């Protein structure tokens, strides 16, 4: 399996041979769905919290005497039926939404999505993304050049979730250059997950040889 490598200036540079274990894996929709649901659950903060009647302030004194007033009997202003009282069945921050994902399942899902992206021609390999200083204008020119040379025009024009840029190692200059893009995100090859790949239409892989090696190590984990 060979794919073309482009330069950031928008020229054809070379080609790369891709391992079938990573880029020719069968797509298992149920497995991928399970991993995506788990990743979304693990991203939930679970910070929403309401107070029940034992936590709200006040209510130490009975509002009025039990009998003789003609009003309904009440024992505490902290009752959920009172304004300012506790909340019944409200969200509590004790709840843990996280789900366990087995390493092999996560690896299979990553390979399945990468393979599907490649089959759908949604992966663009770039020789090396390199900028001297953080420049959004230069980053925009790079995306436009890649969109043109790879014949994927919506890589530069898609307004939402256009591309995830995958780096073999961290590059703060590149990250800062793309951080003003509302439709592009930058991640490292060691950190990119199934949810990242599915959220964005295109995957722009910088330094393909090193990135593919990282993908291979992650997919073939035991």
N, C-alpha and C positions, 0 to 999 in steps of 0.2 A: 504494500500500500504506500503509494507515493503522493505527497501533496506539495504544492508550490509554496515557496517562501518569498515574501515580498520585503522590500525595504520600506522604511517609514516615509521615504520621499515618493513612493508610488511606482516602484520599478520591480520587475521580476528578478530575483536574485539567484535562487537555488531551489533545491527540492529536498524533502526529508522523507525517510522511510519510517512509517508508523507501525508500532507493534500491534498485532491483531488482538492480543489479550486486552488491550486498552481501547482500541478504536474499531473493533469488529465484534464486540460482545453482543449477544442477543438482548433485545429489550424486553424487560419483564415489568409490565405496568403495575401489577400489584406490589411488587417489591419496591419499586420507585415511589409509589404512592405512600407506602408505609414509612419509608425513610423521610419523605418530605413532611408528613404529618408529625413525625417525631422531632424533626429539626424545628418546625414551627412551634411545637409545644415547648421545646427546650429554650426557645427565644422569649417565651412569655415571662414577664417580670413578676406577675402575681402580686403587685404592690397595692392593688385596690383593697381597701379595708374599711369596714363599717364597725361601729361600736354596738354591742348588744346592751341589754338593760343593766348588766352588771358593771359596765364600763363607763356609762355616761354619768356626768356629775349631777348632784342634787338628788331629790327624792327621799331624803332621810325622814321626812315628816309626812304623815298621812294627809292628803290634800284637804279632806274634811271628815267629819265624824261619820261613822258607818250608817247611822239611822237618823231619821227625822228631818233631813234636809229636802227631801223630794228629788234629789239627784241620784244618779247611779253611783254605786259604791266603787271607790278606788282606794288602792293601798299605796301607790307610788306614782310620782310624776315621771318616773323612768320607764313606765310601761310603753311598749311599742305603739299603742294607740294614741299616745299623747304627743303633741308637737314638742320636739326636743328630746323625746324619749329614745330608747334603744331601737335598733333596726332588726326586723325579723328576716332571717334567711338572706341577709346581705352578704356581699363578697368579703372573704376573710383572707388575710395574707399568710395564714398558716398552710394554705393549700399548695401542694407541690405539683406542678404541671409536667415536670420533666419525664421523658420516656427514655428507656435504655435502647441503644442501637448497637447490635453486634458488629464487630469490626469487619467480618466477612460480608455481611449484608450491606454495610455502608460502602465497602469497596466495590461490590457487584453493582450497586446502584450508580456509583460514580462512573464506572466503565460503561454501563448501559446508556447513560445520558450522553457521555462523550461520543459514543458510537453513533447514537441517533443524531446528535448535532453534526457530526462529520458527514453522515449519509444525507442529511438535509442541506449540506453545503453552508453550514452556519458557523464554521470555524475558520478563522483567518490567521495564518502564521506569519509573523513579522520577524525579520532578522534580529533586530534589537531596537527597543524604544529607548532613545537617548536624547536628553535635553540638557543644555548647559545651565539653564535657569528655569524656574517655574514660570511658564507662559501658557495661559489658556489659549491664546491666539495660535501659537505653534501647535498645540495639541489638537485644535480644531482643524488645522491644515493637514495634520497627519491622518486624522480620521477621514477627511475628504479625499485625500490621495489614496488611502487604502480602499475606500468605497469604490473609487473609480477603477483602480487597477484590478481589483478582485471581482468587479461587476456585481457588487452588492450595494446599490445606491442608497437603500434605506439604512445602511450602517451609519451614514452621516446625516440622514434626514429624519429618521424615526424619532418622534418626540418623547416617547416614554420607553424605558427599559431597552435601550438600543443595544448596549454591549457591556460585557464584563471583560476587563483587561486583566490578563493573567501574567504575572511576572515570576521569573524563576527565583528572584531574590528581591528584597525590599529596596525600593528606589523612591526616596521622599520627593525628589524633584518631579518624577513622573506622577506620583500620587497628587502632589499639589497642583500640577498642571491640569489634571482631569477633575479635581474636586469641585470645580464650579459647574461641571456638567450635571444637569439634573437627570440625564438619561444614561450615564456611564458610571461604572464603579470599578475600582482597582483592587485586586486581591493577589496574594501570593499563591503559587501553585500548591504549596504545602497546606494551605488553608481553604482553598476553594472547595465548596461542597455541592451536592446535588441541587439544593435549593437555589444557590447562586446561579448555577448553569441554566436552570429552568426559568428563573425570574427574568433573565435577559435573553434576547433573541440570538445575538451573536457572541461568539467567544473569540477575542483577539489574544493570541498567545505570543508573547515576546520571548526571544531567545528559545526557540522551539526545542533544540537538542536537550538543554538542561531541564526545561519544563516537562517534556515528555518522559525524561528519565525519572523525574519526581512522581509523575502520574503512574508510571510503571511500578515503582516501588510501593506506592500506596495501594494500587490495585492487586498486586501479588502478595500483599501482606498475609502472614499466617498466624 
